[in-house]
């Protein structure tokens, strides 16, 4: 592997040890068969890291970093060439099959799959012949069909035009899932009709349609269905899958499989990728509780309770023209007024000489009498600004 600063999407040594044997065997087989005219010069780990970088960040292939010495990744054409070859020869599918078996053996679970589909929009480079319109969800793009086990691990995936019916997708998914010999039962939603049930019965698979309880209003967790929905949520962490950018549907399915391979490798090595919700902390801050900043409302309260009162002319002007407060003072608002939304109308006024000026918490703006003793104020001691 090239010596460089690693990206968060890069494989660790432990995760690479799970993937390296299959890729090394693939390269050796091609070399022995004389497929490539020259000896390969790029490291397989760098190539796989580059593919994971595209999958995780969602960038285009030609936008792979290359300007900082030493070169971060191999050329984008080389990286895409390896991705296309691995996708065509089923390397990603084999890796997913092997890692899924390891995770399931670790948890001691058997296969009991759940099936679902998802319609996504496509980018402008996707051919119209591979797109369609999902009339139910009003989406023009492609439809992804996935089948997972009870742990949420991907067993099979298919990508079609969004106009394809769930029955067609379900039949193809069942045909792919039969590679698992212990498959005996699966759960589907109401979109999969009798054709899927009949096809499953012909394959020896009991297909059960799970529907929502009609007496429950609003959102409710449906039996077994939440597992596959959670898997779709896992996949959406990879930005390349938020929208379908692949020209070929089989490459789109490989991107989904690659995202699950990344997830499986982390499960087996108990690793996680830092996200914006859980940023990576320095070692000395692992067990340190960080004090959160004050919310805006608490900050305003602290500023208003200060003994020092800003220039009353600016405050009076803003409180007098409450509706135009954002533009009346020409940028001379005190900080406590500038941070807050429009205040409610004041409830206390000074009646001395019918001046009608507004009072503060501590004194009247015009007569400077103490708010707690001034006979001309209504609501003694009450803050008129809150």
C-alpha positions in Angstrom: 0.0 0.0 0.0 1.3 3.5 -0.9 2.5 5.5 2.1 0.0 8.4 2.4 -2.4 9.8 5.0 -5.4 7.4 5.1 -8.9 8.4 4.4 -11.8 7.4 6.7 -13.0 5.0 4.1 -9.7 3.1 3.8 -9.5 -0.5 4.9 -7.6 -1.3 8.1 -5.1 -4.2 8.2 -7.7 -6.4 9.8 -10.4 -5.7 7.2 -8.0 -6.1 4.3 -7.0 -9.5 5.6 -10.6 -10.6 5.1 -10.7 -9.4 1.5 -7.1 -9.8 0.2 -7.1 -13.6 -0.4 -9.9 -13.5 -2.9 -8.5 -10.5 -4.8 -5.0 -11.9 -4.8 -6.3 -15.3 -6.2 -8.2 -13.4 -8.9 -5.1 -11.5 -10.0 -3.0 -14.6 -10.0 -5.5 -16.5 -12.1 -5.5 -13.7 -14.7 -1.7 -13.5 -14.8 -1.4 -17.3 -15.3 -4.0 -17.2 -18.1 -2.1 -14.3 -19.8 -5.2 -12.0 -19.8 -3.1 -8.8 -19.2 -0.2 -8.1 -21.5 2.1 -6.8 -18.7 2.7 -7.4 -15.1 0.3 -5.4 -12.8 2.0 -2.4 -11.2 -0.8 -1.1 -8.9 -1.4 -2.4 -5.4 -4.8 -4.2 -5.0 -5.4 -2.6 -1.6 -5.0 0.9 -3.1 -7.4 0.0 -5.9 -10.0 -1.3 -3.5 -9.6 1.7 -1.2 -10.2 4.0 -4.2 -13.4 2.1 -5.1 -14.5 2.4 -1.4 -13.7 6.1 -1.6 -16.0 6.6 -4.6 -18.7 4.5 -2.9 -18.6 6.3 0.4 -18.2 9.9 -0.8 -20.3 9.7 -4.0 -17.8 11.5 -6.3 -17.3 10.8 -10.0 -14.6 8.4 -11.0 -12.4 11.1 -12.7 -12.6 13.2 -9.5 -10.4 10.7 -7.5 -7.6 12.6 -5.7 -4.4 12.5 -7.6 -2.6 15.9 -7.2 -0.9 15.5 -3.9 2.4 13.6 -3.8 2.7 10.7 -3.4 -0.3 10.0 -5.7 -3.2 9.3 -3.5 -4.9 6.7 -5.7 -4.1 4.9 -9.0 -5.5 6.7 -12.2 -9.3 6.8 -12.3 -9.4 4.7 -15.5 -7.4 1.9 -13.8 -9.6 2.0 -10.8 -12.8 1.9 -12.9 -11.3 -0.9 -15.0 -10.8 -3.1 -11.9 -14.3 -2.2 -10.6 -15.9 -3.2 -13.9 -13.9 -6.4 -14.1 -14.8 -7.4 -10.5 -18.4 -6.5 -11.1 -18.6 -8.6 -14.3 -16.9 -11.6 -12.9 -18.9 -11.6 -9.7 -16.1 -10.9 -7.3 -18.2 -8.6 -5.2 -20.9 -11.1 -4.9 -18.5 -13.8 -3.8 -17.0 -11.6 -1.1 -20.4 -10.7 0.2 -21.4 -14.4 0.3 -18.2 -15.3 2.2 -18.4 -12.4 4.7 -22.1 -12.9 5.3 -21.5 -16.5 6.2 -18.8 -15.5 8.7 -21.0 -12.9 10.4 -24.0 -15.3 10.5 -21.8 -18.1 12.0 -20.5 -15.7 14.6 -24.1 -14.9 15.7 -25.3 -18.5 15.3 -28.3 -17.5 13.1 -29.9 -19.3 10.2 -31.3 -17.8 7.1 -34.8 -16.3 7.3 -34.9 -13.6 4.6 -37.0 -10.4 4.2 -37.7 -8.8 0.9 -38.3 -5.2 -0.1 -37.8 -2.7 -2.9 -36.7 0.9 -3.2 -37.2 3.4 -6.0 -34.5 6.1 -6.4 -33.9 8.9 -8.9 -31.1 8.7 -11.4 -28.5 11.2 -12.7 -28.4 12.7 -16.1 -25.9 10.2 -17.5 -28.1 7.2 -17.0 -29.6 5.9 -20.3 -33.4 6.3 -20.7 -33.6 2.6 -21.7 -32.7 1.5 -18.2 -35.1 4.0 -16.4 -38.8 4.0 -15.8 -41.5 5.7 -13.8 -42.8 4.3 -10.5 -46.4 5.3 -10.7 -47.1 4.7 -7.0 -44.2 6.8 -5.7 -44.0 9.3 -8.6 -40.3 8.7 -9.1 -38.5 8.6 -12.5 -35.5 6.4 -12.1 -34.6 2.8 -11.1 -35.9 0.3 -8.6 -33.7 -1.7 -6.3 -34.8 -5.0 -4.9 -33.0 -6.5 -2.0 -33.4 -9.5 0.2 -31.8 -9.7 3.6 -31.7 -12.2 6.5 -32.9 -11.5 10.0 -29.6 -9.8 10.9 -30.1 -7.4 8.0 -27.3 -8.9 5.9 -27.6 -8.7 2.1 -28.4 -12.0 0.4 -29.4 -10.9 -3.1 -29.9 -7.6 -5.0 -31.3 -6.6 -8.3 -31.6 -3.2 -10.1 -34.2 -2.6 -12.7 -36.2 0.3 -14.2 -38.6 1.9 -11.7 -41.5 0.8 -13.9 -40.9 -2.9 -13.1 -43.4 -4.5 -10.8 -42.6 -5.9 -7.4 -43.7 -9.3 -8.6 -41.0 -9.4 -11.3 -38.3 -8.2 -8.8 -39.5 -10.7 -6.2 -39.3 -13.7 -8.6 -35.7 -12.7 -9.6 -34.7 -12.3 -6.0 -36.0 -15.7 -5.0 -34.1 -17.3 -7.8 -30.8 -15.6 -6.6 -31.5 -16.4 -2.9 -31.8 -20.2 -3.6 -28.0 -20.3 -3.6 -28.4 -20.5 0.2 -29.5 -24.1 0.8 -31.2 -23.5 4.2 -33.6 -20.9 2.8 -37.1 -22.0 3.8 -39.2 -18.9 4.5 -39.3 -15.3 3.6 -41.4 -12.2 4.5 -42.6 -9.6 2.0 -44.8 -6.5 2.0 -48.2 -6.2 0.4 -46.6 -5.0 -2.9 -45.6 -8.6 -3.7 -48.6 -10.4 -4.9 -49.7 -14.0 -5.5 -47.1 -14.6 -8.3 -44.3 -14.3 -5.8 -46.0 -16.6 -3.4 -46.6 -19.2 -6.1 -43.1 -19.0 -7.4 -41.7 -19.4 -3.8 -43.9 -22.5 -3.3 -42.4 -24.0 -6.5 -38.9 -23.4 -5.1 -39.9 -24.8 -1.7 -39.9 -21.4 0.0 -42.8 -20.2 2.2 -43.5 -16.6 1.3 -45.6 -14.7 3.9 -47.1 -11.4 3.1 -46.8 -9.1 6.1 -49.4 -6.2 6.3 -49.9 -3.4 8.7 -52.7 -3.7 11.3 -55.6 -1.6 9.8 -56.8 -0.6 13.3 -53.5 1.2 14.1 -53.4 4.8 12.9 -50.1 6.5 12.0 -46.7 4.9 12.0 -46.2 1.5 13.5 -43.4 -1.1 13.3 -44.4 -4.0 11.1 -43.3 -7.5 11.9 -40.0 -8.4 10.3 -40.3 -5.6 7.7 -38.3 -3.2 9.9 -35.1 -5.3 9.4 -34.9 -4.7 5.6 -35.8 -1.0 6.1 -32.9 -0.7 8.5 -30.6 -2.3 5.9 -31.7 0.3 3.4 -30.8 3.0 6.0 -27.3 1.5 6.3 -26.8 1.6 2.6 -27.8 5.3 2.5 -24.7 6.2 4.5 -22.8 5.6 1.2 -23.5 8.7 -0.8 -23.0 6.9 -4.1 -26.3 5.1 -3.4 -28.4 8.1 -2.5 -29.0 8.6 -6.2 -28.3 6.1 -9.0 -25.2 7.4 -10.9 -24.3 4.2 -12.7 -24.8 3.8 -16.4 -25.2 0.0 -16.2 -27.7 -1.6 -13.8 -25.3 -4.4 -12.9 -22.7 -1.8 -11.8 -25.4 -0.2 -9.7 -26.1 -3.6 -8.0 -22.3 -4.0 -7.5 -22.2 -0.6 -5.7 -24.9 -1.8 -3.3 -23.0 -5.1 -2.7 -19.8 -3.2 -2.1 -21.4 -1.0 0.6 -22.6 -4.2 2.3 -19.1 -5.7 2.1 -17.7 -2.6 3.9 -20.4 -3.0 6.5 -19.7 -6.8 7.0 -15.9 -6.2 7.3 -16.5 -3.7 10.0 -18.8 -6.1 11.9 -16.2 -8.8 11.8 -13.5 -6.5 13.1 -15.7 -4.4 15.4 -14.7 -1.2 13.7 -16.7 1.9 12.8 -16.3 4.8 10.4 -16.4 8.3 12.0 -19.5 10.3 11.0 -20.7 13.8 11.6 -22.9 12.5 14.5 -20.0 10.6 16.1 -16.8 12.4 15.2 -13.4 10.8 16.0 -12.2 12.2 19.3 -8.5 12.5 20.4 -7.4 9.8 22.9 -7.1 12.3 25.8 -10.8 13.3 25.3 -12.3 9.8 25.1 -13.7 9.9 28.7 -14.0 13.7 29.0 -17.4 15.2 29.1 -17.6 18.2 26.8 -19.8 21.0 28.0 -22.4 21.9 25.5 -22.8 25.6 24.5 -25.7 27.5 26.0 -28.8 27.5 23.9 -29.8 30.8 22.4 -32.7 31.3 24.9 -30.4 30.8 27.8 -27.8 33.1 26.3 -30.3 35.8 25.8 -31.5 35.4 29.4 -27.9 35.7 30.7 -27.4 38.9 28.6 -30.6 40.5 29.8 -29.9 39.8 33.4 -26.6 41.7 33.3 -26.4 44.8 35.5 -25.1 46.9 32.7 -27.8 48.2 30.4 -26.8 49.3 26.8 -27.4 52.8 25.5 -31.1 53.4 26.1 -31.5 55.3 22.9 -30.7 52.3 20.7 -32.9 50.0 22.9 -35.7 52.5 23.0 -35.6 53.0 19.3 -35.8 49.3 18.6 -38.6 48.7 21.2 -40.6 51.6 19.9 -40.5 50.3 16.3 -40.9 46.7 17.1 -42.3 45.6 13.7 -39.3 47.2 11.9 -36.7 46.3 14.5 -34.4 44.5 11.9 -34.0 47.7 9.8 -34.8 50.6 12.1 -31.6 51.0 14.0 -29.1 50.8 11.2 -27.0 48.0 12.8 -26.9 49.7 16.2 -28.8 46.9 18.0 -27.3 45.6 21.2 -26.2 42.0 21.0 -29.1 40.7 23.1 -31.6 42.3 20.8 -29.8 41.2 17.6 -29.8 37.5 18.5 -33.4 37.2 19.6 -36.6 37.0 17.5 -39.1 39.9 17.6 -40.1 40.5 21.2 -43.6 40.7 22.6 -45.1 44.2 23.1 -43.9 45.8 26.4 -46.4 45.9 29.3 -44.9 48.8 31.4 -44.6 52.5 30.5 -43.4 55.6 32.2 -46.3 58.1 32.8 -44.2 61.1 33.9 -45.2 64.1 31.8 -47.0 61.6 29.5 -43.7 60.8 27.8 -44.7 57.3 27.0 -41.1 56.0 27.1 -40.5 52.4 27.7 -38.9 51.2 31.0 -36.1 48.7 31.6 -35.7 46.2 34.4 -33.7 48.6 36.6 -34.9 52.1 35.7 -37.1 54.2 33.6 -35.4 55.3 30.4 -36.6 58.9 30.7 -36.9 59.8 34.4 -34.2 57.4 35.6 -36.3 56.3 38.6 -35.7 52.9 40.0 -38.2 50.4 38.5 -39.1 49.0 41.9 -40.0 52.4 43.5 -41.0 54.6 40.6 -44.7 55.7 41.1 -45.1 56.3 37.4 -44.5 52.7 36.4 -47.1 49.9 36.0 -46.3 46.5 37.1 -43.6 47.3 39.7 -40.3 45.5 39.2 -41.6 43.6 36.1 -39.3 43.5 33.1 -41.4 45.0 30.2 -39.3 43.3 27.5 -40.2 39.7 28.3 
